[in-house]
Amino acid sequence: MNSKRMRYEECTPAAIVGFRTKKVMYMGIRNRYCMVYSRAAAANKQADRYYCSKNWHGSSSSMEANIIQEGFMNSVAMYGVKYAKIIGDGDSNVYKTILDSRPY
């Protein structure tokens, strides 16, 4: 893999944006890849002490759903808000994950 490019499924950003305000209410990023660790492993070395950006060990398809679910779960603590409606991109996995987690 070219070190200057990442495949789409290795890093996924997602956000919750207010419909009326158009302001970002919550944003998250999930990474399945750590370049420092991967390079060290390829060279059969141990990586030096560093901040690893890998924060996801599940499937690529569940990263976006997890970020949005986390935003719903934290909305009351962060803003005192309970989201009543969701407008999404048609990914039923996100909607199902929110319903299954029962955030409120």
C-alpha positions in Angstrom: 0.0 0.0 0.0 1.2 3.5 -0.8 2.0 5.3 2.5 0.5 8.5 1.1 -3.0 7.0 0.7 -5.3 5.2 3.0 -8.1 3.0 1.9 -11.6 4.3 2.7 -12.4 1.6 5.2 -9.3 2.3 7.3 -10.4 5.7 8.5 -14.0 6.8 8.9 -15.2 10.2 10.0 -18.9 10.9 10.9 -20.8 13.8 12.3 -24.2 14.8 13.7 -25.2 18.2 12.3 -28.2 20.3 13.5 -30.8 20.5 10.8 -31.8 24.1 11.6 -28.5 25.5 12.9 -26.2 23.6 10.5 -23.8 23.4 13.4 -21.7 20.3 14.1 -23.2 18.8 17.3 -20.9 15.7 17.4 -17.9 14.5 15.4 -15.9 11.3 15.6 -13.2 9.4 13.7 -12.5 5.7 13.8 -9.1 4.3 12.6 -8.4 0.7 11.9 -4.8 1.3 10.9 -1.7 2.6 12.6 1.2 3.5 10.2 3.9 3.5 12.9 3.0 0.1 14.1 2.6 -1.3 10.6 6.0 0.0 9.5 7.7 -1.4 12.6 6.0 -4.8 12.2 7.1 -4.9 8.5 10.7 -4.3 9.6 10.4 -6.9 12.4 11.1 -4.1 15.0 9.2 -2.8 17.9 7.7 0.7 17.6 9.1 3.4 19.7 6.8 5.1 22.3 4.2 7.1 20.4 0.6 8.1 20.3 -1.2 5.4 18.3 -4.2 6.6 16.3 -5.8 3.2 15.9 -9.0 3.3 17.9 -11.2 0.7 16.2 -10.9 -3.1 16.1 -14.4 -4.0 14.7 -15.6 -4.2 11.2 -15.2 -1.3 8.7 -19.0 -1.2 8.1 -19.8 -0.6 11.8 -17.4 2.4 12.3 -19.9 5.1 11.2 -22.8 3.5 13.1 -20.6 3.5 16.3 -19.7 7.2 16.0 -23.3 8.3 15.5 -24.4 6.0 18.4 -21.8 7.5 20.6 -23.1 11.0 19.6 -26.6 10.1 20.6 -25.5 8.5 23.9 -23.5 11.7 24.8 -26.1 14.3 23.6 -27.8 14.8 27.0 -24.5 15.1 28.9 -22.9 17.4 26.3 -25.9 19.7 25.4 -28.9 18.6 27.5 -30.5 17.6 24.2 -32.4 14.5 23.1 -32.5 14.1 19.4 -36.0 13.4 18.1 -35.5 12.9 14.4 -32.7 11.6 12.2 -32.0 12.4 8.6 -29.3 10.0 7.3 -27.7 8.9 4.1 -29.9 5.7 3.9 -27.5 3.5 5.8 -29.9 1.3 7.8 -27.1 0.0 9.9 -26.7 3.4 11.6 -30.5 3.7 12.2 -30.7 0.2 13.6 -27.7 0.7 15.9 -29.2 3.8 17.4 -32.6 2.1 18.0 -30.9 -1.0 19.5 -28.8 1.2 21.9 -31.8 3.0 23.3 -29.9 6.2 24.0 -32.8 7.8 26.0 
